[in-house]
């Protein structure tokens, strides 16, 4: 079963899980996702140009630990910038055992 994660600037939510992970695994996954979110939003830069616009990015973790964008939904210019931000995120930590392979990331991030 594929597990999905939606990452936003307000919350990190586990979704589609058939069972709740242990507290340790849950903390490790949340810390990992926070680090991934920070790396991606750091690459995004200034969000003022995208006020009122939205984009939802679905990304798949690659073997090298980086993410490839599978699809985007929303404002075309914002989605292009979000795609670039996700694709260029580097120095991501190795994921914990229970980390999902796919993420859903809402843009724009908060500065």
N, C-alpha and C positions, 0 to 999 in steps of 0.2 A: 504494500500500500504506500502510495506517495503521500508524504506529509507536506502541507503547505504552511508557510509562515507569511503573515502580512506584517510588514514593518512600517510603522509611521512614526512621526516625531512625538506623538503622544503616548503610544503604548506598543508593546510587542505582545502579540497574541498567538498562542498555539492554537491551531485549528486542524480539524480532520483527524485527530488522534483517536485511536480506538481505545486507548487506556492512558491514564495520567502518568507522566514520568515521575520518578522518585524526586524528592526535594533536591538532592545533590545534582541529579541530571538536569532538572528544571533550572536550577541556578546556573549551571554551566552553559546550558543552551541560551538562557537570557543574557548572560555576560557575553557570549560569542556574538549573538545577534546585535547587542548594543555596540560592540566593537565594529561589526560589519556596517551597521547603520552610520556610525560616526565616520568611518572611512569613506563611505559613499557620499554622505552629505558634505563632508569636507571638500570633496572634489567638485561639488555642485557650484559653490561660490555664491554670488549675490542673487537673492531670490526676488528682489523688488520688481524686476522686469516681468515677473510671472504672477503678479497679484491677481487673485480671483480665478486663476486657471488651475486645472488639475490634470494629473496624469497618474495612471496606475501601471507599474512595470512588473511583469512576471519574469523572474530570472532563475536560471538553473546553475547550481554549483558545478564547476568543472573539476577534473582530477587535480589540477594545479592549485585548487583552493579559491580561484577567482570565480566570477560569475559571468555567464553569458545571458544576454537578454533574449527571452523567447518571444515576448510580445509587449506592446504598449497599448493603452487606451486613454484617450483624452486629447488635450490641446497639442497640435502637431509640433509647434516650436518647443514647448515645454518637454514633450516626450523625447524629442531629439536630444535636448540638453540632459535629460534624465538618463537616456540610453548611454550617452557619453560618460556620464558620472559613474554609472554602474560598471561599465566596461573598463574604465581606467582605474578603478579602485585596486590598490596594491597593498602588500604587506599585511594581508589578512591572516589571522591566526588559523591554525588547524582547527576544524570543527570538532566538537565533542561527538561522541559516539551516536547520541540520539538527535543530533541536529538534522533538520530537514534538508533535502537537496534543492528544494525550490522555495523561493521567497516571492512575496507580493509586496512591493514598496510603493507607498503613496508619495507623490511629489506635488508641490514643492516642499522641501524641508524647511523648518523654522530656522532662522539665523540666530 
